[in-house]
């Protein structure tokens, strides 16, 4: 692998000179990277919370049944 140092401005200019489909590929890669890091942060945040012990399986099933009744 070859590594070539470039400035941010050079990178932006290079991306601007790409064909539209190639720019879309770069944009998709950036979005996927950002979404992955956002999802990782969300998962970590959820795992850091203590579980809700005050909700029983019966409460969950009653809520499911109520939603099913509303959708009929």
C-alpha positions as CSV (number, residue, x, y, z in Angstrom):
1,X,0.0,0.0,0.0
2,X,1.2,3.5,-0.8
3,X,0.5,6.4,1.5
4,X,0.4,10.0,0.0
5,X,-0.1,12.8,2.4
6,X,-2.6,15.5,1.1
7,X,-4.2,18.5,2.7
8,X,-8.0,18.7,3.3
9,X,-8.2,21.3,0.6
10,X,-6.5,18.9,-1.9
11,X,-8.9,16.1,-0.9
12,X,-11.9,18.4,-1.4
13,X,-10.6,19.5,-4.8
14,X,-10.0,15.9,-5.8
15,X,-13.6,14.9,-4.8
16,X,-15.0,17.9,-6.6
17,X,-13.2,16.8,-9.8
18,X,-14.8,13.3,-9.7
19,X,-17.6,12.3,-11.9
20,X,-21.1,12.5,-10.3
21,X,-21.4,8.7,-9.7
22,X,-17.9,8.7,-8.1
23,X,-18.9,11.6,-5.9
24,X,-22.0,9.7,-4.8
25,X,-19.8,6.8,-3.8
26,X,-17.7,9.1,-1.7
27,X,-20.8,10.6,-0.1
28,X,-22.3,7.1,0.6
29,X,-19.0,6.0,2.3
30,X,-19.0,9.2,4.5
31,X,-22.7,8.8,5.4
32,X,-22.2,5.1,6.3
33,X,-19.2,5.9,8.4
34,X,-21.2,8.6,10.3
35,X,-24.2,6.3,10.7
36,X,-22.1,3.5,12.0
37,X,-20.5,5.8,14.6
38,X,-23.9,7.3,15.6
39,X,-25.3,3.7,16.0
40,X,-22.3,2.6,18.1
41,X,-22.8,5.7,20.4
42,X,-26.5,4.9,20.7
43,X,-25.8,1.3,21.6
44,X,-23.3,2.3,24.2
45,X,-25.7,4.8,25.7
46,X,-28.5,2.2,25.9
47,X,-26.2,-0.4,27.5
48,X,-25.1,2.2,30.1
49,X,-28.7,2.6,31.3
50,X,-30.0,0.4,34.0
51,X,-32.8,-2.0,32.9
52,X,-36.4,-1.2,33.6
53,X,-37.3,-3.7,36.3
54,X,-40.8,-2.3,36.9
55,X,-42.2,-3.7,33.6
56,X,-43.4,-7.2,33.7
57,X,-43.9,-9.7,30.9
58,X,-47.6,-9.4,31.6
59,X,-47.5,-5.6,31.1
60,X,-45.7,-6.1,27.8
61,X,-48.2,-8.7,26.6
62,X,-51.2,-6.5,27.6
63,X,-49.7,-3.6,25.7
64,X,-49.2,-5.8,22.6
65,X,-52.8,-6.9,22.8
66,X,-54.1,-3.4,23.1
67,X,-52.1,-2.3,20.0
68,X,-53.4,-5.2,18.1
69,X,-57.0,-4.4,19.1
70,X,-56.5,-0.8,17.9
71,X,-55.2,-1.9,14.5
72,X,-58.2,-4.0,13.7
